[in-house]
């Protein structure tokens, strides 16, 4: 009974503190303020109002339209311990964004559009214990990002676009006990990320749902997993176990797909150097769209890209295939290019190969020539028609084989092919009726055929 009374009393105190003490903030009524917190959830903010209450401990800015955070955004919140800016449209974080928030302990940036985390983001945040940036577009984590956060114990960057994490990204965070990196694009786990989590009694490591490639680069991680019993125990679900660790499951190469790394034979974790497959000479037509393709094979699948004669990359690296695309080919785009392919050899050493590719551009006809031909063609047609008509009339004329009394050639409409001795003379080419029959002597010295 006494316990029940104490519970009711505590509930009444807490309820009073969270209801009666909350009121619209001074100078900005869309936010609610209490003695320790500012809540601007869903207030339609595109930036933080200059009149917002400073000096509070907790700030909630979820479900607004913030797009950019920089070192001046939170400069007045020098006592803030908790900042939540989730579910906004934040795409850019400037250097030293939280430099004025020395007491900051918990930071939530979930459900935004962040693509990168500057190396100097937390230069003055020695009290940071929790960082969460789930559901963003972050692609990498550098080595210096968390080096000034010795108390950091919880890092969650799930459902992002992570492809690279520096081996020493978390090595200075000795208090780290929970590391969540699932649902990203990571291909090679590093033992350095998690080695010191063994010091925590309740560690949690989540690396699942990444496209892990089980090749030669995975050898060290597999060796460490087999060496450290604390990690192996965490992978096995048992009551009272120490810690939780998700299995690292292979997605490639095909012979290892869907296998947990501990089930893969170490000798089968191999790599093959890149082999480039491409034409060394490509012909493109000026003014037309064109594509030059280069592909490469290897384990893992090589990154392929093109560079020009100066060494400047003209395409971004892409797994397996690189395409150099021209929307409308120009003559000055002809020249020597190089197809590059990077990968790993059997000794797990990074390897770069290249092949020259010559691009030849076939020039289109000059505009003046086209116009000239356009005018000449009708004239040629007319000349052809005239010549045809004249030839037709000429074929109806004699060629001297038949002569009339005056010695002139005769026009006729019929003759005997076997014995040309006479023809019907017409006075004019327009006469339709025979006028008289005239006899001619055949000229045996001219053997040309008389045509009708």
C-alpha positions as CSV (number, residue, x, y, z in Angstrom):
1,X,0.0,0.0,0.0
2,X,2.8,2.3,0.9
3,X,4.5,1.5,-2.4
4,X,1.3,2.4,-4.3
5,X,1.0,5.7,-2.5
6,X,4.6,6.6,-3.4
7,X,3.9,5.6,-7.1
8,X,0.8,7.8,-7.2
9,X,2.7,10.7,-5.7
10,X,5.6,10.4,-8.1
11,X,3.2,10.2,-11.1
12,X,1.4,13.3,-10.0
13,X,4.7,15.2,-9.7
14,X,5.9,14.1,-13.1
15,X,2.5,14.8,-14.7
16,X,2.4,18.3,-13.3
17,X,5.9,19.0,-14.5
18,X,5.0,18.0,-18.1
19,X,1.7,19.7,-18.3
20,X,1.4,22.9,-16.3
21,X,5.0,24.0,-17.0
22,X,4.5,23.9,-20.8
23,X,3.4,27.0,-22.7
24,X,4.0,28.8,-26.0
25,X,7.5,30.1,-26.3
26,X,8.1,33.8,-25.9
27,X,8.4,35.4,-29.3
28,X,7.4,32.3,-31.3
29,X,4.1,30.8,-30.3
30,X,4.4,27.8,-32.7
31,X,6.9,26.2,-30.3
32,X,6.2,25.0,-26.8
33,X,8.5,25.8,-24.0
34,X,9.1,24.5,-20.5
35,X,11.7,25.3,-17.9
36,X,14.1,22.9,-19.5
37,X,12.9,22.2,-23.1
38,X,11.9,23.7,-26.4
39,X,9.6,21.7,-28.6
40,X,9.2,22.9,-32.1
41,X,8.0,19.6,-33.6
42,X,5.9,20.2,-36.8
43,X,6.2,24.0,-36.5
44,X,6.9,24.5,-40.2
45,X,10.4,25.9,-39.6
46,X,12.8,26.5,-42.6
47,X,15.3,28.0,-40.2
48,X,15.6,28.6,-36.5
49,X,13.9,31.8,-35.3
50,X,16.4,34.3,-33.7
51,X,13.9,34.7,-30.9
52,X,13.8,31.1,-29.9
53,X,14.5,30.5,-26.2
54,X,18.1,29.8,-25.5
55,X,19.6,28.4,-22.3
56,X,17.4,25.2,-22.3
57,X,18.7,21.6,-22.0
58,X,16.4,19.8,-24.6
59,X,15.6,21.0,-28.1
60,X,13.1,19.2,-30.4
61,X,13.0,20.3,-34.1
62,X,11.6,17.2,-35.8
63,X,9.2,17.3,-38.7
64,X,10.2,20.7,-40.1
65,X,11.8,21.9,-43.3
66,X,15.3,22.6,-42.2
67,X,17.8,22.1,-45.1
68,X,21.2,23.2,-43.8
69,X,22.9,23.2,-40.5
70,X,26.1,25.2,-39.9
71,X,28.2,26.5,-37.0
72,X,25.7,29.4,-36.4
73,X,22.5,27.3,-36.3
74,X,22.8,26.3,-32.7
75,X,25.3,28.9,-31.4
76,X,22.9,30.3,-28.8
77,X,22.1,26.9,-27.4
78,X,25.3,26.7,-25.3
79,X,23.5,24.6,-22.5
80,X,21.9,22.1,-24.8
81,X,22.4,18.5,-23.9
82,X,19.8,17.0,-26.3
83,X,19.1,18.1,-29.9
84,X,16.7,16.2,-32.2
85,X,16.5,17.5,-35.7
86,X,15.1,14.3,-37.3
87,X,12.5,14.2,-40.1
88,X,13.6,17.4,-41.8
89,X,15.2,18.0,-45.3
90,X,18.7,18.5,-44.1
91,X,21.2,17.7,-46.9
92,X,24.2,19.7,-45.7
93,X,26.2,19.8,-42.4
94,X,28.8,22.4,-42.2
95,X,32.2,22.1,-40.4
96,X,32.0,22.6,-36.6
97,X,28.2,22.7,-36.7
98,X,28.0,21.8,-33.0
99,X,31.1,23.7,-31.9
100,X,29.1,25.9,-29.5
101,X,27.3,23.0,-27.9
102,X,30.0,21.8,-25.5
103,X,27.5,20.1,-23.2
104,X,25.8,18.2,-26.0
105,X,25.2,14.6,-25.0
106,X,22.6,13.2,-27.4
107,X,22.2,14.1,-31.1
108,X,19.5,12.7,-33.4
109,X,19.6,13.5,-37.2
110,X,17.5,10.6,-38.4
111,X,15.3,10.7,-41.6
112,X,17.0,13.5,-43.4
113,X,19.0,13.7,-46.7
114,X,22.5,14.0,-45.3
115,X,25.2,12.7,-47.7
116,X,28.4,13.4,-45.7
117,X,29.7,14.0,-42.2
118,X,32.5,16.6,-42.1
119,X,35.7,15.5,-40.3
120,X,35.4,18.6,-38.0
121,X,31.7,18.1,-37.1
122,X,32.4,17.2,-33.5
123,X,35.7,19.0,-32.7
124,X,34.3,20.4,-29.4
125,X,31.8,17.8,-28.3
126,X,33.7,15.8,-25.6
127,X,30.5,15.0,-23.8
128,X,28.7,13.4,-26.7
129,X,27.4,9.9,-25.7
130,X,24.9,9.2,-28.5
131,X,24.8,9.9,-32.2
132,X,22.0,8.6,-34.5
133,X,21.7,9.4,-38.2
134,X,19.6,6.6,-39.5
135,X,17.8,6.8,-42.9
136,X,20.0,9.3,-44.6
137,X,22.3,9.1,-47.7
138,X,25.7,9.1,-45.9
139,X,28.4,7.4,-48.0
140,X,31.5,7.2,-45.7
141,X,32.9,7.7,-42.3
142,X,36.4,9.2,-42.0
143,X,39.0,8.4,-39.4
144,X,38.8,11.7,-37.5
145,X,35.0,12.1,-37.2
146,X,34.6,10.8,-33.6
147,X,38.2,11.2,-32.3
148,X,37.2,14.0,-29.9
149,X,34.2,12.1,-28.4
150,X,35.8,9.8,-25.7
151,X,32.4,9.2,-24.0
152,X,30.6,8.1,-27.1
153,X,28.9,4.8,-26.4
154,X,26.1,4.6,-29.0
155,X,26.5,5.1,-32.8
156,X,23.7,4.2,-35.2
157,X,24.0,4.9,-38.9
158,X,21.7,2.3,-40.4
159,X,19.8,2.5,-43.7
160,X,22.3,4.8,-45.4
161,X,24.6,4.5,-48.4
162,X,27.8,3.6,-46.6
163,X,30.4,2.1,-48.8
164,X,33.5,3.0,-46.9
165,X,34.5,3.3,-43.2
166,X,38.0,4.1,-42.1
167,X,39.6,1.2,-40.2
168,X,40.3,3.5,-37.3
169,X,37.0,5.3,-37.4
170,X,35.9,4.1,-33.9
171,X,39.2,3.1,-32.3
172,X,39.4,6.2,-30.0
173,X,35.8,5.6,-28.7
174,X,36.7,3.2,-25.9
175,X,33.3,3.7,-24.2
176,X,31.5,2.4,-27.4
177,X,29.1,-0.4,-26.6
178,X,26.5,-0.2,-29.4
179,X,27.5,0.0,-33.0
180,X,24.6,-0.2,-35.6
181,X,25.7,-0.3,-39.3
182,X,23.1,-2.6,-40.9
183,X,21.4,-1.9,-44.2
184,X,24.2,-0.2,-46.0
185,X,26.5,-0.9,-48.9
186,X,29.5,-2.1,-47.0
187,X,31.5,-4.9,-48.6
188,X,34.5,-5.6,-46.2
189,X,34.2,-5.5,-42.4
190,X,37.1,-4.3,-40.4
191,X,38.0,-6.0,-37.1
192,X,39.3,-2.6,-35.9
193,X,35.8,-1.2,-35.8
194,X,34.7,-3.6,-33.1
195,X,37.8,-4.9,-31.3
196,X,37.4,-2.7,-28.2
197,X,33.7,-3.4,-27.8
198,X,34.7,-6.5,-25.9
199,X,35.3,-4.3,-22.9
200,X,31.5,-3.7,-22.6
201,X,29.4,-6.1,-20.7
202,X,26.3,-5.4,-22.9
203,X,27.8,-4.7,-26.3
204,X,25.6,-4.8,-29.4
205,X,27.1,-5.1,-32.9
206,X,24.8,-5.0,-36.0
207,X,26.5,-5.5,-39.3
208,X,23.8,-7.5,-41.1
209,X,22.1,-6.7,-44.4
210,X,25.2,-5.4,-46.1
211,X,26.5,-6.8,-49.4
212,X,29.6,-8.4,-47.8
213,X,32.1,-9.8,-50.4
214,X,33.9,-12.8,-49.1
215,X,37.2,-12.6,-50.9
216,X,40.8,-12.2,-49.9
217,X,40.1,-9.0,-48.0
218,X,37.9,-10.9,-45.6
219,X,40.7,-13.2,-44.3
220,X,41.7,-11.0,-41.4
221,X,38.1,-10.6,-40.2
222,X,37.5,-14.3,-40.3
223,X,40.7,-15.0,-38.5
224,X,39.8,-12.5,-35.7
225,X,36.3,-14.0,-35.4
226,X,37.7,-17.4,-34.9
227,X,40.3,-16.1,-32.4
228,X,38.0,-14.1,-30.2
229,X,35.5,-16.2,-28.3
230,X,33.6,-13.2,-27.0
231,X,32.4,-12.4,-30.5
232,X,31.5,-16.0,-31.4
233,X,29.5,-16.4,-28.2
234,X,27.6,-13.2,-29.1
235,X,26.6,-14.6,-32.4
236,X,25.0,-17.7,-30.8
237,X,21.6,-16.9,-29.2
238,X,21.8,-18.0,-25.6
239,X,20.1,-16.7,-22.5
240,X,22.4,-14.7,-20.3
241,X,25.1,-14.4,-23.0
242,X,27.4,-11.4,-23.1
243,X,26.6,-9.0,-25.9
244,X,24.9,-9.4,-29.3
245,X,26.6,-9.6,-32.6
246,X,24.8,-10.1,-35.9
247,X,26.3,-12.7,-38.4
248,X,28.3,-11.4,-41.4
249,X,26.7,-13.1,-44.3
250,X,28.4,-13.2,-47.8
251,X,26.6,-11.9,-50.8
252,X,29.4,-12.6,-53.3
253,X,31.2,-14.3,-55.0
254,X,28.5,-16.8,-56.1
255,X,30.1,-19.8,-54.5
256,X,29.9,-18.1,-51.1
257,X,26.6,-16.3,-51.4
258,X,24.3,-16.6,-48.4
259,X,27.0,-18.2,-46.3
260,X,28.0,-16.9,-42.9
261,X,31.7,-15.9,-42.9
262,X,32.6,-18.4,-40.2
263,X,31.3,-21.3,-42.4
264,X,33.6,-20.3,-45.4
265,X,36.9,-22.1,-45.8
266,X,39.7,-19.6,-45.4
267,X,41.5,-21.0,-48.4
268,X,38.6,-20.2,-50.6
269,X,38.8,-16.5,-49.7
270,X,40.7,-15.5,-52.9
271,X,41.0,-12.5,-55.2
272,X,41.7,-12.2,-58.9
273,X,43.4,-9.3,-60.6
274,X,41.3,-7.2,-63.0
275,X,41.2,-8.2,-66.7
276,X,40.1,-5.4,-69.0
277,X,37.8,-6.2,-72.0
278,X,37.4,-3.4,-74.5
279,X,38.0,-2.3,-78.1
280,X,41.2,-0.4,-78.5
281,X,39.7,1.8,-81.3
282,X,36.1,3.1,-81.5
283,X,34.5,5.1,-84.5
284,X,31.9,7.7,-83.7
285,X,29.9,10.0,-86.0
286,X,30.1,13.7,-85.5
287,X,26.9,15.3,-84.2
288,X,25.4,11.9,-83.3
289,X,25.1,10.3,-79.8
290,X,27.9,7.9,-79.0
291,X,29.0,5.5,-76.2
292,X,32.4,4.0,-75.6
293,X,32.2,1.0,-73.2
294,X,34.9,-0.7,-71.2
295,X,34.4,-3.8,-69.0
296,X,36.6,-5.8,-66.6
297,X,36.4,-9.1,-64.8
298,X,38.0,-10.1,-61.5
299,X,37.3,-10.9,-57.8
300,X,36.1,-8.7,-56.4
301,X,34.4,-7.1,-59.4
302,X,36.8,-4.3,-60.4
303,X,35.9,-0.6,-60.4
304,X,36.1,0.7,-64.0
305,X,36.4,4.3,-65.3
306,X,37.8,6.4,-68.2
307,X,40.4,9.2,-68.2
308,X,41.6,11.5,-71.0
309,X,45.1,12.2,-72.3
310,X,45.9,14.5,-69.4
311,X,45.0,11.9,-66.8
312,X,41.7,13.6,-65.8
313,X,38.9,11.2,-65.0
314,X,36.0,11.7,-67.4
315,X,33.7,9.1,-65.8
316,X,33.1,7.9,-62.2
317,X,34.2,4.5,-61.1
318,X,31.6,1.8,-61.6
319,X,31.6,-1.9,-60.8
320,X,32.4,-4.1,-63.7
321,X,31.5,-1.7,-66.6
322,X,32.4,1.9,-67.5
323,X,30.6,3.9,-70.1
324,X,31.8,7.1,-71.7
325,X,28.7,8.8,-73.1
326,X,28.5,11.6,-75.7
327,X,25.2,13.3,-76.2
328,X,26.4,14.9,-79.5
329,X,29.9,13.9,-80.6
330,X,32.3,16.8,-81.4
331,X,35.4,16.5,-83.6
332,X,37.7,17.8,-80.8
333,X,36.5,14.9,-78.6
334,X,38.5,12.5,-80.7
335,X,41.8,11.3,-79.3
336,X,43.4,8.9,-76.9
337,X,41.6,7.8,-73.7
338,X,42.5,5.2,-71.1
339,X,40.2,2.6,-69.5
340,X,41.2,2.0,-65.9
341,X,40.2,-1.0,-63.7
342,X,41.1,-1.3,-60.0
343,X,40.9,-4.4,-57.9
344,X,42.9,-6.8,-55.8
345,X,45.3,-9.5,-56.6
346,X,45.7,-12.9,-55.0
347,X,48.0,-11.4,-52.3
348,X,45.2,-9.0,-51.2
349,X,47.2,-6.0,-52.7
350,X,45.3,-3.3,-54.4
351,X,46.0,-3.3,-58.2
352,X,45.4,-0.8,-61.0
353,X,45.4,-1.7,-64.7
354,X,44.8,0.4,-67.8
355,X,44.2,0.0,-71.6
356,X,44.4,2.8,-74.2
357,X,41.3,3.4,-76.2
358,X,41.5,5.6,-79.4
359,X,38.3,7.5,-80.3
360,X,37.9,8.4,-83.9
361,X,35.3,10.9,-85.0
362,X,33.9,10.7,-88.6
363,X,33.2,14.3,-89.7
364,X,29.8,15.0,-91.2
365,X,29.6,16.7,-94.7
366,X,30.0,20.4,-94.8
367,X,26.8,22.5,-94.9
368,X,27.9,24.3,-98.1
369,X,28.4,21.0,-100.0
370,X,25.0,19.8,-98.9
371,X,23.3,23.1,-100.2
372,X,25.2,22.9,-103.5
373,X,24.1,19.3,-104.0
374,X,20.5,20.3,-103.1
375,X,20.5,22.9,-105.9
376,X,22.4,20.7,-108.4
377,X,20.1,17.6,-108.1
378,X,17.0,19.2,-109.7
379,X,19.1,20.6,-112.5
380,X,20.7,17.2,-113.1
381,X,17.2,15.7,-113.2
382,X,16.0,18.3,-115.8
383,X,19.1,17.8,-117.9
384,X,18.5,14.0,-117.8
385,X,15.0,14.4,-119.0
386,X,16.0,16.6,-121.9
387,X,18.7,14.2,-123.0
388,X,16.3,11.3,-122.8
389,X,13.7,13.1,-125.0
390,X,16.4,14.0,-127.6
391,X,17.7,10.5,-127.7
392,X,14.2,9.2,-128.2
393,X,13.7,11.5,-131.3
394,X,17.1,10.6,-132.5
395,X,16.3,6.9,-132.4
396,X,13.4,7.6,-134.8
397,X,15.7,9.3,-137.3
398,X,17.8,7.5,-139.9
399,X,21.5,7.6,-139.6
400,X,22.3,7.9,-143.3
401,X,21.4,4.3,-144.2
402,X,18.3,5.6,-146.0
403,X,18.5,8.7,-148.3
404,X,15.8,10.3,-150.3
405,X,16.1,11.9,-153.7
406,X,17.6,15.1,-152.3
407,X,20.2,13.2,-150.3
408,X,18.7,13.9,-146.9
409,X,17.9,11.3,-144.3
410,X,14.3,10.2,-144.3
411,X,11.9,10.1,-141.4
412,X,9.8,6.9,-141.4
413,X,7.3,5.0,-139.4
414,X,7.9,1.4,-140.6
415,X,10.6,-0.5,-142.4
416,X,11.5,-4.1,-143.4
417,X,14.4,-5.3,-141.3
418,X,15.4,-7.9,-143.8
419,X,15.5,-5.7,-146.9
420,X,15.5,-2.0,-146.3
421,X,14.6,-0.5,-149.7
422,X,11.8,1.9,-149.0
423,X,10.2,4.0,-146.3
424,X,7.2,6.2,-146.0
425,X,8.2,9.8,-146.1
426,X,6.4,12.2,-143.8
427,X,6.5,15.9,-144.7
428,X,6.6,16.9,-141.1
429,X,7.1,15.1,-137.8
430,X,3.6,16.2,-136.9
431,X,2.0,14.5,-140.0
432,X,-0.3,11.7,-139.1
433,X,-1.0,10.3,-142.6
434,X,1.3,8.9,-145.3
435,X,1.9,11.4,-148.0
436,X,3.7,9.3,-150.6
437,X,5.9,6.3,-150.9
438,X,9.5,7.1,-152.0
439,X,12.0,4.5,-152.9
440,X,15.5,4.6,-151.5
441,X,18.7,2.9,-152.4
442,X,20.2,1.0,-149.4
443,X,23.6,2.3,-148.5
444,X,25.7,-0.8,-148.1
445,X,28.7,1.0,-146.8
446,X,26.9,1.9,-143.6
447,X,26.1,-1.2,-141.6
448,X,24.5,0.6,-138.7
449,X,21.1,-0.6,-137.6
450,X,18.2,1.6,-138.4
451,X,16.1,2.0,-135.3
452,X,12.3,2.6,-135.1
